[in-house]
Amino acid sequence: MVVAPAGWGKTTLLSRWAADPDEQRRIAWVSLDEGDDEPVRFWTYVLTALHGTGDEISAAALQALDGVGISAVDVALPVLLNELGTSSVRHVLVLDDYHVLADPRIHEAVEYLVTYLPPSLRLVIAGRVDPPLPIARLRARGELTELRAAQLRFRPDEAAALVSKVAGHDLDHAAASAVWERTEGWAAGLQLAALALRADPARVHADERHLLDYFATEVLPGLAPSQRDLLTRCAPLERLSGPLCDAALQVDGSALVLDQLVRADLFVAALDEEQRWYRCHHLLRDAMAREATTDSRDVLDRAAAWFTTQDHIDDAVRHLLRAGRDTAAADLMVRNAEAWFFERGAAATYVRLGDELTRTAVSPVLAYSLAFAAALCGEQAGVNHWLDAAEEAITPDTAMPGWHSFRAAVLTVRAGFGLSDAEAAQSVALARQALELETDGGATAHPHIPATLGAVLARDGRFDEAASVQLDVWQRRHHDSWRPWTVIAVAGTLAVSLVEAGRGEECDRVLREAGPIAEAAERDGREASAPGLAALRIAAGRRSYLNGYVEKAAVLLRRSVAVAELHPRPTTLFLGLLYLADAELASGNRPAARDALARAREVVEEEPVSAFAVKHLEQAETRLGRAGTRTAVRSGALAEELTDRELSILRALQGTATQREIGSALFLSINTVKAYNKSLYRKLGVASRHDAVRAARDLGLI
C-alpha cells in the first residue's frame, strides 16, 4: 500500500519499480479515474490487465463478467483465484489512484480478493487515502507493506540533487536548504521550485507565494505558445491524446506537443507504452484552468463529439455531463442503449450515467431504458425506481419503437424484473394488464409480453399454462430474430415448465432445438452470461432422471445447480436442488441427497421463492425422510483456518437474521455474503446454515 497526498511521487516510484528488469514478475497496471467507479468497468480493466500479462491467466474470468446481475465475487474472482492458485509465476496487480473509487461493491470485492490472495499474486494499491480494507488485520498478520509520505519524502541531499538537475545548475547549500524547508521534501513541490529556478535563479529567496502560483506565473509564460495553449485549454480533460486534443482545441500537431511536454518533465505523463494517451498531473489542472481564456464547456463539447466518432459512447456521455449538457447526454444514451451499452455488457455503466443526469433531462423512454439496464444488473430496486420515473413522466405522445403502448412496455418490465418470485401472482396480473393494453384495438402484442407472461406463470407454479403460452412464443423465435441469450432464456423457462407439467416429449423437442445455442454458450465459457442456461440444463437433468439415466442426471444437475446459484431467481435454484436430491438418492448416494435437500430448505427459508416451493419441498423431504435431511458433521480440527470475515459471518449465522440482513449489518452485499458462505461451508464440510452452526459449536469456534 502506497498512500500519500497528491504530488508525493507514488506513481513515479511504482512505475520505476515495475520497470526493474532484474525482477522476474508479470505486472498488470491499472490507472484509475472517476469513470472507473463502477464494478463491471473496474473489474473489466483489472482482469484485462491480468490476462494481458501472459498465458497463465485465461479469459475465463473476464468472460464471467458478462453474466446478467452477477457480482465479481460470484464467478470472476473465484475463477481468477483458482488459476492463480495453480500458477508458479509471480504476478503483481497495481491499482493506481485507488482513492477515486467510492462504490462499496468494488471495495467488497477487492477485500474478497485480498482475503484469498494466493502466493502467486501481490496486490499494490496506490492512493491519497487509506483504502477501506481490513488494513489493521493485514498489518497484524504481517501481510502488508506500507509506504507513506514519511518514506516518500526527499532527504535534503536528494532534494538538492533533483532541483539541480531540473533547474539546470547546481545549488549552494543555503539555496538547497531553503528549497527543502519550503517543500519539506514534497516531490511535486521540489519539481515546481526547480522549474521556477530554471526561469529565474533568484526565485529561491523570493516571496512566499504558493508553489502552484510559480507554475502559473513563472513556468507557463516561458513555454512555447503551443505548449501553453494545450496545457491551459485542455485542463478540463482528464485524459489527453493527440487526436483528442486536436479535435477539442481545433488545432493540429497536439501529439508532438504532448511528447515535448513529457520530455521536458512538465507534469505530463504517458499512460501506455505506445504513448497514445497521457495525463496531466492532478495538482496543476486547477492552476491551468485559471489561466484558460475560453469556456471549458466548448472544449468538453468538442471532446464529446470526438469520443462519439471513435465509438467511445460512454466517454462521450461523461464529457457532455461535465459540460452541463444533460439533455444532449440523455439523448446520446437513448440512441445507444441497446446497440452499444447493452450489447457490450455495459448496463451497469448505463445506470451509473443515468444517476448523474438531472431529473428534468430524463425522458420516459430513457427512464424505461435505465430500468431495463437495472434489470440486466439484477438491481430490483433500480428497476422500480426508473419505472416509477417513467410512469410519472408519461404523456399521450410518449412512444416506444416496436410497441403500441408505452405503458404496456413499462408494465412488462415491472412484471418480469420488478417483483420477487414470492410475488409471482402479482407479476402475472401485471403481465396480463400489459397484454390487454398492447392488444387494444386488435394490435399484435410485442413478443416481450407473452414471453414475460409465460415466465411469471412458471414462477407462480402454473406450469401447464406457462408452457402453452411460451410454446407459442417459441415458434416465433426465427421470425423475430432473437439474440442467443433470449433464445436460451425462453427455452430454459419453457423446458422447466414442460417437465413440471408432465409434457416430456415436448420438453425433449425444445431441448434439441435449443441445444446448439446452449452448447455454444458453454463452449465459449459464457454460462454466467446466459441466465436461462441453468434452467435449460436443470430440465435436461430432470428428463435424464425420468428416463432412468440417474447417474447422468446427477452429474448434469450438479453442474446446473452451480450455475443457478449465480442468478437472482431463487426458485430455479430450488428446483435444481430438488431434482438433484432425487437423482442422488436414485444413484445410491443418500448423503448427497440429504445435502441437496438441506440446501433447498435453506433457499426456501432465506430467499423469496415462489409459493409452490414449500409444498414441493415437503413432498421431497417425505420421500427421503425428514430426519435424514440434516447431515452429520465430522468432529476434529479444521483442515483450513477460517478468515476473520468468515468468522464474523459464522457468528451471525447463529441468529435468525437472513443472509441479506447479515450483509446489511456487516455492510456487505448479499452476493458477497453468499461467496464467503461457500468458502465457510467448504471448510466446515457442511451443506447448510444449520449444519455450519452445529459444526462450529462442536469445534469450539463459536
DRENBAKE-578126 format. One record per residue (C-alpha): z negated, y, x negated. Coordinates in steps of 0.05 Angstrom, whole numbers, plus 5000, padded with zeros to 4 digits. Each point is the difference from the previous one (the first is absolute). Last residue first. Layout:
ZYX/...
REM end
This chain:
463145965370/502749674937/494849445001/505249454997/498149715068/500050715028/507050134973/502549345030/497150185068/503150694998/506849734979/499749455052/499150495056/505550454973/505049454997/504149554954/495149814944/500349834926/495450574980/505050284950/505849925048/496150325057/498450614957/507250074975/502649995072/494450465022/502050524948/507050025029/497350035071/495650604982/506150344969/504249885063/494450285045/500050644959/494050164956/494750555008/494349494994/497550135070/507150055028/501949354966/494149655029/501950265069/507149734992/497249334975/495749975062/492750174997/495249465024/495949934937/500249514942/507150214983/497350664973/496549654942/506649654983/503750665000/495250304949/500449364959/507650024999/499850734977/495249834944/504549434977/498149275013/499549544939/504749404996/497949265000/494250165046/493949594989/498249405043/500249805072/506449815037/500850315067/501149595063/505450255046/498850245071/505249765050/497249305001/494750135052/505250245048/503849345000/507249994978/503249985069/494550425030/500950524946/507450035018/498650105074/494950544985/505050364955/505550005052/495350295052/497850554952/507150164979/502450135072/496950694999/504450254943/496550164934/496250634982/497249734934/493249784974/497649475048/506849705015/502150034927/493549674979/501249455051/506849874969/496949984930/495149475023/505749625032/504050004935/493949774960/498649445049/507149764994/499550024925/493649585004/503549505046/505949864955/502849385034/507050275008/499050075075/493850434986/503850444952/505750095050/495250175057/496150504957/506650314977/502250125072/493550375014/500550394935/507150215016/498050205070/494550454973/504550324949/505050185054/494350275043/497650444942/506150465002/499050474940/503949604949/498049714933/496049425027/506349735033/503049884931/494249554979/500349665068/507349834989/498649674933/494749555029/504449885061/505949734960/495749524960/496349765062/506449915040/503249584944/493749565001/500349945076/507249825009/498849705070/504850425040/494350425028/497750154929/507050194977/500650465061/493450324982/502350134930/506450325024/496150455048/495550214943/506250134958/502950475051/493250345012/499350124925/507150264994/499150515056/496750514954/505850014951/498050434939/494549524978/504749414996/504650394954/500449534940/507650025000/500349265017/495050105057/504350555031/506349594991/496649405032/498250425061/507250255006/502849304994/494949695049/500650475059/505249575035/496549354982/493150255021/503050265065/503149325015/493449644984/496350465048/505049845056/498849264988/492550095001/499050385065/492649845007/498150725018/495850054937/505849784957/504950465036/495350604992/499149844926/507649984990/501150655039/494950394961/502949764934/507350095021/498750725022/496850184933/505149614958/506050325034/496850694994/498649894925/507349814990/502950635033/502849915069/507350155014/499250085076/505449505019/497649504948/492850015025/501849995073/498349275013/493050124973/498650535053/501449505056/495649494964/494750544994/499050095075/499849255014/495449874941/495050535022/499649715070/498649314972/495050294950/495650415046/494249994949/499250765000/502750054930/506149625024/501150505056/499350554947/505749714959/504649885059/499050715024/501450274931/506649644995/501650195071/498950744982/503150024931/506749805028/500750685036/500649845074/506750055035/500450565052/499849845074/497150665024/493349884967/500949484945/496150384947/494350215046/498949305028/500449684931/494950504973/495349855058/500749254986/498350124926/493950425020/497449455047/501049474947/496250414949/494250065050/499849255006/500249944923/493750424989/496649474958/506249974956/498750734982/503750605029/504750524971/505149544967/504349655053/497750355063/499550684966/506949914970/503049825067/496450565036/502950524953/507149735008/499149995076/497850734997/506650164965/503949695057/507349804994/499249784928/505349904946/498950684968/493450305025/500050585048/495150565018/503450475050/495049915057/494550174949/495349544961/495050374955/493649675025/503349325001/502250054927/493150244977/496749425036/505049534967/498250314933/492649875007/501149315033/504049744942/495450324948/494049645030/503949344997/501650074926/503749364983/504650384953/506249825041/496250255061/498550664964/507550074988/501349885075/494950545017/503350474950/506749875032/497150155069/496950654973/506850184971/503349905067/494750415036/501050564950/495050144945/500950714973/494850295046/494749534972/500850254929/502649464955/495649684947/498249395043/507449865008/500849954925/494549484997/503249605057/506850004965/496849784935/496849425037/506849815029/503149984931/502449275003/507050204980/503149865068/494450385034/500750644959/507550054991/504149745059/494249985049/496850694992/505650394966/502350485055/493050085028/497050144931/505350524983/498550365066/492549994985/501250314931/504450545030/494750165051/494550004947/503350514955/493750244966/503249944931/495049464982/502249625062/507350084981/498449734930/496449395030/505849855047/505050014942/495549544959/499949505058/507650055008/501649834928/507349855017/502650434942/503250485049/493350065036/496450134934/504850584986/498850315069/492549944990/500650354932/504150555033/494550115051/494549974947/503450534958/501050445062/492749905020/497750234931/502250705017/502950334938/496650434948/496149454966/494650234951/494249785044/503249315006/500049944925/492450084996/499249525058/504449484966/496350074934/494149545009/504049465034/504249894938/507450005015/503049325018/506549694979/505149515027/506549754968/496849914931/502849294992/493049774979/496950275063/495250555021/502250514947/494950544985/500350765008/493950374972/504050444952/500149504942/506550314974/503749335004/498149925073/502250715016/506749884966/501249365039/498550375065/505050544981/505449484986/498949665067/500250685035/507250134978/502850315064/496950475051/498550035075/492549974988/498549405045/506749674986/499850084924/492649825000/501449355037/505949824955/495950114936/493749665025/493250275019/494049725036/494550385036/504650565022/496850675021/500150254927/507649934997/501150755001/495250154944/501849444952/507550035012/500550764993/495850004936/504349474968/506650335020/497550684977/498149724931/492550004991/495950564969/498350325067/497049335022/495349924941/496450674998/498650255070/500149365042/497649534945/494750474977/497750085072/498849255001/495250114942/495550435043/499350704972/494950104947/503350554960/503149884932/497049664939/504949415001/505550465025/501350294931/505049444984/504750255056/505349545031/497849384961/492850205013/501349995075/503149314994/494049774959/495250275052/503849625054/499849364958/492650074987/498650135073/504049385019/495949574953/493150275017/496049994935/494950505024/505850475016/496950674979/495749684946/506049624972/504350624997/494650404965/498649454951/507349954981/500450764990/493850004956/502349414959/506950284986/505749775043/506449704971/506850205028/505049735051/495750125062/500949285023/498149694932/494450494986/497149915069/499949244994/497049994929/494650515018/498149615063/499449364960/495450354949/495750305056/499549335037/504649915060/496849785065/502749345028/493549614988/495650535033/505350105055/499349275020/502249324976/496849405033/500849264986/497749555057/498649265006/493250014965/496649725062/495850625011/506150454993/503949605051/494250045049/499150754988/507550125009/500749655068/506350405017/501050685032/503750274938/496150474955/503250694997/505850324963/504149364993/502149424957/499249275020/501549434952/500049295027/500349434951/503549365021/500449324967/492549865006/500550005077/497550575043/496649715063/495450585016/504750524969/505749795047/495250035060/497750694977/507350214996/501049745071/494050405027/502250624962/507049965031/497249905070/495350604989/506050474996/498050584954/504649934940/501250624956/494349794955/504049414973/503950484955/502549424957/499449275022/501249584938/500849255010/499449604935/502549294991/498249494948/504249375003/496149355011/502349955072/497249515051/495050505029/505250554999/504249605049/494149855045/497650724997/506850265021/500549515059/492950185022/501850744994/506349965042/497449545054/494250265042/497150504950/506350435005/498850085074/504949725051/502350395061/507149744995/501149634935/504650344951/494350044949/500949254988/506650144965/496350374945/495249424990/505849514996/504150434950/497649584942/494950174946/500749624934/507550174997/499050684968/496950695005/504250205060/495949585048/493950404980/503550675013/502849755066/493249745020/496750684988/505650415032/500249575062/492450005001/499850755006/505650065051/496949465044/493050294994/501450745012/497750554952/506449964958/502550685024/494050344968/502349794931/499249394956/502949804933/500349244998/500449644933/500849254991/498849834927/501249324970/495649834941/500549814927/497050634967/503050204934/505650395034/495250535027/503750315059/494449885050/495050364955/504750604993/501050015075/492549935012/498150594955/505450455029/498149835071/492650154989/501150624958/494350445024/504450455042/497249875068/492949765005/497849344968/499849265017/503249434961/497849335029/
REM end
